[in-house]
């Protein structure tokens, strides 16, 4: 066995022993130190075998220099020289580095003189930081001391702190300034290991020590805080070590692929209401939140040590003053003596536009006193008034609520909120933790009040401008999902929490009932709009009866829009906006006593469609021939513009033998609207779905209608770019290709196996299928819930075609990566309960991932 093979085998066995020890119960810090020591020994041995000249040093840098080495991390080394290397030295160093790679080390190396190191450190904060943690491994100690002393001379603590602060802000920005990503980077993201290392680097540059114990001795940390930082660091180190082992390589992102395994290894288990991975991620998010809190407090404390300009304080009231742009408690024990002053501090931040934060002593005092937000304070009437006052301010509500959440004040004052902080739900719908989703909904509601955002949702802004006591909507937003993860109906449980809050804070009966209604019914409007046929007057009337008043309707509409927009950037689209607005307008007419009867509603639509057709010089006699083939249901389910568009294209093709396909930009400015008119035939819906699936379009709405003369008149709204290109090319392609597909007599093709999103792959929705008669007993309603994926609708359509079932309508509802679709179907197979059960089972099999 060669020397290289021997060392490679020795390294492999050493790493395996370390892994066994760690998985056997040793701590992550033990593993990191032991790994670094083992690499030290190997590098030292190889260095000596190379017999380098006396004027060389081998130096560990970065995390390895700190004496911590994760299982798959790079081994960063610096070869330090007295002078630029000659040919012989270069050959020796090249051979040395090559041997390190040959034995299986991932090496990050540099070769520099002391002067070159110092010159680079002056201009590159990353190199300066790496050298701060350097330690000598082998070689010339005097040469290494020259580097250390030179580094001490050039390090400017104030400039270093400023540069690291800026570097941290840039790093956080790359991760969207949040630790709450679905797959967070536990090293680089806010609240990760790097945020802890930044504190240590700055403390070291300032001569304050290298450990949390050192900072405690310097009164920058309290003993409890030092222990908390040690615990948070240990959790992050453990997760990173396990990630490296699970991935078999360097991996710092808690990807979906590893969350279940990490949860199991970390001792988390599934519960009745939540996955083990959700418990793991909540622990991680809360840990990251603590890191960001202490990082902010410590950096602000360190900055104050270099602040030579102490602005004179400006009195705000008997408890607070402003020092420059920072709020400051006039006495450091204020929060401990008067916990309600914690709430007052956030109110003052809202009321004084020039304040951008709190002074370091005040922030530290708030952090230490946050445990005083207890039941006694929640019963304090002045504290209750302060909290309501924060909600009622004209500015800064979202900003201060986010800050209150960051410092654990919101969860302290509202314990129900505290329970959902950092709680992730892998439902393929929400992409934010529950607390962040709630604050996002609050933010969306606030934007409806701001003129500068009126262009985003003009109708919502218009409604909000006339809504009295809009702060009641903010309370509903705070409580609408506050009971997530408890088990049971979170809307009902949240309503109970909201009622208690309203009673405790002295809200009137009317206001309490409005808030309670909104929390309990916050899912109702979207469910009716997206799952039921709002062209049916009875559906709209039932919804209006449930809402009861126009004020409630406006409030529910505003909350619903804000809620859907606050779940995921992928969920909201113009089609859903139109459905909700249509339902709102129809329900408002009923509540205003203006609801038309069915005959009157049809007559109104026909009159408006006729007016539009006259613009195209089409006579009443021309349109009547086509309209005579249509029944009342058609006119109820299509608006006047659709009726006119279809009449204009079909009035001379009533008896067409070949399929007619027409497409246009959807009237609500997103997607394409496609009309199909063809003699009805078996499996028509499945064939259409198959075409759109192959062409890369997603169906978001389907109106299925059969004329009195046996023609299918179907309208689809599709989104996606298909094969790409200008929209005119897409329309032309659909009109030609789909018409040809509809004439085909080939058997339906098998569904394609599309690529699953990684989130669906690892956290699929348990599919559900339900077939039961609709409320009128006319049709059967098929409801499916499943993980969305390419070809899902085609799979369902093929199965229905196989049972010779007729489709009368389809409500396609995609929520992120979650599909919730409702179909109205009929057919002889539905008369036999055993056949229905068999269909349900086969559909479940199709929906499985």
ChimeraX attribute file (.defattr): number of C-alpha atoms within 10 A of each C-alpha:
attribute: neighborCount
match mode: 1-to-1
recipient: residues
	/A:1	7
	/A:2	7
	/A:3	10
	/A:4	16
	/A:5	13
	/A:6	12
	/A:7	20
	/A:8	20
	/A:9	15
	/A:10	14
	/A:11	18
	/A:12	14
	/A:13	12
	/A:14	16
	/A:15	18
	/A:16	12
	/A:17	12
	/A:18	20
	/A:19	18
	/A:20	12
	/A:21	14
	/A:22	19
	/A:23	14
	/A:24	9
	/A:25	8
	/A:26	13
	/A:27	14
	/A:28	23
	/A:29	19
	/A:30	14
	/A:31	24
	/A:32	21
	/A:33	16
	/A:34	18
	/A:35	21
	/A:36	22
	/A:37	16
	/A:38	16
	/A:39	18
	/A:40	17
	/A:41	13
	/A:42	16
	/A:43	18
	/A:44	15
	/A:45	13
	/A:46	16
	/A:47	19
	/A:48	11
	/A:49	10
	/A:50	12
	/A:51	10
	/A:52	15
	/A:53	12
	/A:54	12
	/A:55	14
	/A:56	21
	/A:57	23
	/A:58	22
	/A:59	23
	/A:60	26
	/A:61	24
	/A:62	23
	/A:63	20
	/A:64	27
	/A:65	23
	/A:66	17
	/A:67	20
	/A:68	20
	/A:69	25
	/A:70	24
	/A:71	22
	/A:72	18
	/A:73	19
	/A:74	17
	/A:75	21
	/A:76	20
	/A:77	24
	/A:78	23
	/A:79	18
	/A:80	26
	/A:81	23
	/A:82	17
	/A:83	13
	/A:84	12
	/A:85	15
	/A:86	8
	/A:87	8
	/A:88	9
	/A:89	15
	/A:90	13
	/A:91	11
	/A:92	16
	/A:93	18
	/A:94	11
	/A:95	12
	/A:96	18
	/A:97	18
	/A:98	13
	/A:99	17
	/A:100	19
	/A:101	13
	/A:102	14
	/A:103	19
	/A:104	15
	/A:105	18
	/A:106	14
	/A:107	15
	/A:108	14
	/A:109	15
	/A:110	12
	/A:111	17
	/A:112	16
	/A:113	19
	/A:114	20
	/A:115	16
	/A:116	14
	/A:117	20
	/A:118	22
	/A:119	15
	/A:120	13
	/A:121	20
	/A:122	14
	/A:123	10
	/A:124	12
	/A:125	16
	/A:126	15
	/A:127	17
	/A:128	21
	/A:129	21
	/A:130	19
	/A:131	22
	/A:132	22
	/A:133	18
	/A:134	23
	/A:135	21
	/A:136	20
	/A:137	20
	/A:138	20
	/A:139	22
	/A:140	19
	/A:141	16
	/A:142	12
	/A:143	19
	/A:144	24
	/A:145	14
	/A:146	14
	/A:147	19
	/A:148	17
	/A:149	10
	/A:150	15
	/A:151	21
	/A:152	13
	/A:153	9
	/A:154	13
	/A:155	18
	/A:156	13
	/A:157	18
	/A:158	16
	/A:159	13
	/A:160	18
	/A:161	22
	/A:162	14
	/A:163	16
	/A:164	18
	/A:165	17
	/A:166	12
	/A:167	15
	/A:168	18
	/A:169	13
	/A:170	13
	/A:171	17
	/A:172	18
	/A:173	13
	/A:174	13
	/A:175	16
	/A:176	13
	/A:177	15
	/A:178	18
	/A:179	26
	/A:180	27
	/A:181	18
	/A:182	19
	/A:183	17
	/A:184	22
	/A:185	21
	/A:186	23
	/A:187	19
	/A:188	19
	/A:189	26
	/A:190	29
	/A:191	31
	/A:192	26
	/A:193	22
	/A:194	17
	/A:195	23
	/A:196	20
	/A:197	16
	/A:198	19
	/A:199	24
	/A:200	19
	/A:201	22
	/A:202	25
	/A:203	23
	/A:204	19
	/A:205	23
	/A:206	17
	/A:207	11
	/A:208	17
	/A:209	18
	/A:210	18
	/A:211	16
	/A:212	23
	/A:213	17
	/A:214	17
	/A:215	21
	/A:216	18
	/A:217	14
	/A:218	12
	/A:219	10
	/A:220	21
	/A:221	21
	/A:222	16
	/A:223	15
	/A:224	11
	/A:225	15
	/A:226	17
	/A:227	15
	/A:228	17
	/A:229	20
	/A:230	15
	/A:231	13
	/A:232	22
	/A:233	20
	/A:234	16
	/A:235	18
	/A:236	20
	/A:237	22
	/A:238	19
	/A:239	21
	/A:240	26
	/A:241	24
	/A:242	24
	/A:243	24
	/A:244	18
	/A:245	16
	/A:246	15
	/A:247	13
	/A:248	11
	/A:249	12
	/A:250	17
	/A:251	20
	/A:252	20
	/A:253	19
	/A:254	20
	/A:255	17
	/A:256	17
	/A:257	16
	/A:258	17
	/A:259	20
	/A:260	21
	/A:261	16
	/A:262	22
	/A:263	20
	/A:264	14
	/A:265	13
	/A:266	16
	/A:267	10
	/A:268	18
	/A:269	16
	/A:270	14
	/A:271	12
	/A:272	8
	/A:273	12
	/A:274	18
	/A:275	18
	/A:276	21
	/A:277	25
	/A:278	24
	/A:279	21
	/A:280	21
	/A:281	24
	/A:282	20
	/A:283	17
	/A:284	25
	/A:285	24
	/A:286	18
	/A:287	23
	/A:288	26
	/A:289	25
	/A:290	19
	/A:291	24
	/A:292	21
	/A:293	18
	/A:294	22
	/A:295	20
	/A:296	17
	/A:297	22
	/A:298	20
	/A:299	19
	/A:300	17
	/A:301	18
	/A:302	20
	/A:303	16
	/A:304	15
	/A:305	10
	/A:306	12
	/A:307	10
	/A:308	7
	/A:309	8
	/A:310	9
	/A:311	11
	/A:312	10
	/A:313	15
	/A:314	13
	/A:315	13
	/A:316	15
	/A:317	11
	/A:318	8
	/A:319	16
	/A:320	21
	/A:321	19
	/A:322	24
	/A:323	18
	/A:324	17
	/A:325	15
	/A:326	17
	/A:327	27
	/A:328	25
	/A:329	26
	/A:330	17
	/A:331	14
	/A:332	15
	/A:333	15
	/A:334	19
	/A:335	24
	/A:336	17
	/A:337	12
	/A:338	13
	/A:339	21
	/A:340	22
	/A:341	20
	/A:342	24
	/A:343	23
	/A:344	20
	/A:345	22
	/A:346	24
	/A:347	21
	/A:348	18
	/A:349	22
	/A:350	20
	/A:351	15
	/A:352	15
	/A:353	11
	/A:354	13
	/A:355	16
	/A:356	13
	/A:357	16
	/A:358	22
	/A:359	21
	/A:360	21
	/A:361	17
	/A:362	24
	/A:363	23
	/A:364	21
	/A:365	19
	/A:366	26
	/A:367	18
	/A:368	16
	/A:369	19
	/A:370	20
	/A:371	14
	/A:372	20
	/A:373	22
	/A:374	14
	/A:375	12
	/A:376	9
	/A:377	17
	/A:378	20
	/A:379	12
	/A:380	13
	/A:381	14
	/A:382	16
	/A:383	20
	/A:384	19
	/A:385	15
	/A:386	19
	/A:387	20
	/A:388	17
	/A:389	15
	/A:390	24
	/A:391	22
	/A:392	15
	/A:393	13
	/A:394	12
	/A:395	17
	/A:396	19
	/A:397	22
	/A:398	21
	/A:399	15
	/A:400	19
	/A:401	19
	/A:402	19
	/A:403	15
	/A:404	18
	/A:405	20
	/A:406	16
	/A:407	20
	/A:408	23
	/A:409	25
	/A:410	23
	/A:411	20
	/A:412	22
	/A:413	23
	/A:414	19
	/A:415	15
	/A:416	17
	/A:417	21
	/A:418	18
	/A:419	18
	/A:420	22
	/A:421	23
	/A:422	25
	/A:423	26
	/A:424	29
	/A:425	24
	/A:426	21
	/A:427	18
	/A:428	20
	/A:429	19
	/A:430	23
	/A:431	21
	/A:432	21
	/A:433	24
	/A:434	24
	/A:435	22
	/A:436	22
	/A:437	22
	/A:438	26
	/A:439	21
	/A:440	21
	/A:441	26
	/A:442	24
	/A:443	20
	/A:444	21
	/A:445	26
	/A:446	23
	/A:447	20
	/A:448	24
	/A:449	20
	/A:450	15
	/A:451	11
	/A:452	9
	/A:453	13
	/A:454	15
	/A:455	12
	/A:456	11
	/A:457	13
	/A:458	13
	/A:459	14
	/A:460	22
	/A:461	22
	/A:462	13
	/A:463	15
	/A:464	20
	/A:465	14
	/A:466	11
	/A:467	15
	/A:468	9
	/A:469	10
	/A:470	17
	/A:471	18
	/A:472	21
	/A:473	22
	/A:474	24
	/A:475	20
	/A:476	29
	/A:477	28
	/A:478	21
	/A:479	27
	/A:480	30
	/A:481	24
	/A:482	28
	/A:483	23
	/A:484	21
	/A:485	20
	/A:486	14
	/A:487	12
	/A:488	11
	/A:489	12
	/A:490	19
	/A:491	23
	/A:492	16
	/A:493	20
	/A:494	23
	/A:495	25
	/A:496	16
	/A:497	19
	/A:498	27
	/A:499	20
	/A:500	13
	/A:501	18
	/A:502	19
	/A:503	12
	/A:504	14
	/A:505	19
	/A:506	13
	/A:507	16
	/A:508	11
	/A:509	11
	/A:510	9
	/A:511	14
	/A:512	19
	/A:513	17
	/A:514	18
	/A:515	27
	/A:516	26
	/A:517	21
	/A:518	29
	/A:519	31
	/A:520	22
	/A:521	19
	/A:522	22
	/A:523	17
	/A:524	15
	/A:525	22
	/A:526	22
	/A:527	13
	/A:528	18
	/A:529	25
	/A:530	23
	/A:531	18
	/A:532	18
	/A:533	20
	/A:534	22
	/A:535	19
	/A:536	13
	/A:537	19
	/A:538	12
	/A:539	16
	/A:540	24
	/A:541	18
	/A:542	13
	/A:543	22
	/A:544	22
	/A:545	12
	/A:546	14
	/A:547	21
	/A:548	14
	/A:549	15
	/A:550	17
	/A:551	14
	/A:552	18
	/A:553	22
	/A:554	19
	/A:555	22
	/A:556	27
	/A:557	22
	/A:558	20
	/A:559	27
	/A:560	23
	/A:561	22
	/A:562	24
	/A:563	25
	/A:564	23
	/A:565	18
	/A:566	23
	/A:567	23
	/A:568	17
	/A:569	12
	/A:570	15
	/A:571	18
	/A:572	19
	/A:573	17
	/A:574	14
	/A:575	21
	/A:576	20
	/A:577	16
	/A:578	14
	/A:579	16
	/A:580	22
	/A:581	17
	/A:582	15
	/A:583	23
	/A:584	21
	/A:585	13
	/A:586	21
	/A:587	28
	/A:588	20
	/A:589	15
	/A:590	20
	/A:591	18
	/A:592	10
	/A:593	9
	/A:594	11
	/A:595	17
	/A:596	14
	/A:597	10
	/A:598	16
	/A:599	10
	/A:600	11
	/A:601	16
	/A:602	20
	/A:603	14
	/A:604	15
	/A:605	19
	/A:606	19
	/A:607	13
	/A:608	15
	/A:609	20
	/A:610	22
	/A:611	16
	/A:612	18
	/A:613	20
	/A:614	12
	/A:615	9
	/A:616	11
	/A:617	9
	/A:618	16
	/A:619	12
	/A:620	12
	/A:621	9
	/A:622	13
	/A:623	19
	/A:624	14
	/A:625	14
	/A:626	19
	/A:627	18
	/A:628	11
	/A:629	14
	/A:630	18
	/A:631	13
	/A:632	11
	/A:633	13
	/A:634	19
	/A:635	21
	/A:636	20
	/A:637	18
	/A:638	16
	/A:639	16
	/A:640	21
	/A:641	17
	/A:642	17
	/A:643	21
	/A:644	23
	/A:645	16
	/A:646	18
	/A:647	23
	/A:648	18
	/A:649	15
	/A:650	17
	/A:651	16
	/A:652	13
	/A:653	16
	/A:654	17
	/A:655	13
	/A:656	13
	/A:657	11
	/A:658	14
	/A:659	21
	/A:660	21
	/A:661	23
	/A:662	22
	/A:663	20
	/A:664	18
	/A:665	16
	/A:666	17
	/A:667	14
	/A:668	14
	/A:669	10
	/A:670	15
	/A:671	23
	/A:672	23
	/A:673	22
	/A:674	20
	/A:675	22
	/A:676	23
	/A:677	26
	/A:678	24
	/A:679	20
	/A:680	17
	/A:681	12
	/A:682	12
	/A:683	22
	/A:684	20
	/A:685	23
	/A:686	21
	/A:687	22
	/A:688	19
	/A:689	24
	/A:690	24
	/A:691	17
	/A:692	21
	/A:693	21
	/A:694	15
	/A:695	19
	/A:696	17
	/A:697	21
	/A:698	21
	/A:699	22
	/A:700	20
	/A:701	20
	/A:702	21
	/A:703	19
	/A:704	20
	/A:705	22
	/A:706	20
	/A:707	18
	/A:708	11
	/A:709	13
	/A:710	13
	/A:711	22
	/A:712	20
	/A:713	20
	/A:714	21
	/A:715	22
	/A:716	21
	/A:717	23
	/A:718	23
	/A:719	20
	/A:720	15
	/A:721	16
	/A:722	18
	/A:723	12
	/A:724	11
	/A:725	9
	/A:726	8
	/A:727	15
	/A:728	12
	/A:729	12
	/A:730	18
	/A:731	19
	/A:732	14
	/A:733	16
	/A:734	20
	/A:735	20
	/A:736	13
	/A:737	14
	/A:738	21
	/A:739	20
	/A:740	14
	/A:741	15
	/A:742	22
	/A:743	11
	/A:744	11
	/A:745	7
	/A:746	8
	/A:747	8
	/A:748	14
	/A:749	11
	/A:750	11
	/A:751	16
	/A:752	14
	/A:753	10
	/A:754	11
	/A:755	9
	/A:756	15
	/A:757	15
	/A:758	12
	/A:759	18
	/A:760	20
	/A:761	14
	/A:762	17
	/A:763	21
	/A:764	20
	/A:765	21
	/A:766	13
	/A:767	19
	/A:768	16
	/A:769	18
	/A:770	16
	/A:771	19
	/A:772	14
	/A:773	15
	/A:774	13
	/A:775	9
	/A:776	7
	/A:777	9
	/A:778	11
	/A:779	19
	/A:780	21
	/A:781	21
	/A:782	18
	/A:783	18
	/A:784	20
	/A:785	20
	/A:786	25
	/A:787	28
	/A:788	24
	/A:789	18
	/A:790	19
	/A:791	22
	/A:792	21
	/A:793	23
	/A:794	25
	/A:795	20
	/A:796	19
	/A:797	22
	/A:798	22
	/A:799	18
	/A:800	20
	/A:801	19
	/A:802	13
	/A:803	16
	/A:804	15
	/A:805	18
	/A:806	20
	/A:807	23
	/A:808	18
	/A:809	19
	/A:810	23
	/A:811	21
	/A:812	20
	/A:813	22
	/A:814	22
	/A:815	20
	/A:816	19
	/A:817	21
	/A:818	22
	/A:819	22
	/A:820	20
	/A:821	20
	/A:822	22
	/A:823	21
	/A:824	23
	/A:825	21
	/A:826	18
	/A:827	14
	/A:828	11
	/A:829	14
	/A:830	20
	/A:831	10
	/A:832	9
	/A:833	10
	/A:834	11
	/A:835	14
	/A:836	17
	/A:837	14
	/A:838	11
	/A:839	20
	/A:840	19
	/A:841	14
	/A:842	14
	/A:843	21
	/A:844	19
	/A:845	11
	/A:846	15
	/A:847	23
	/A:848	13
	/A:849	17
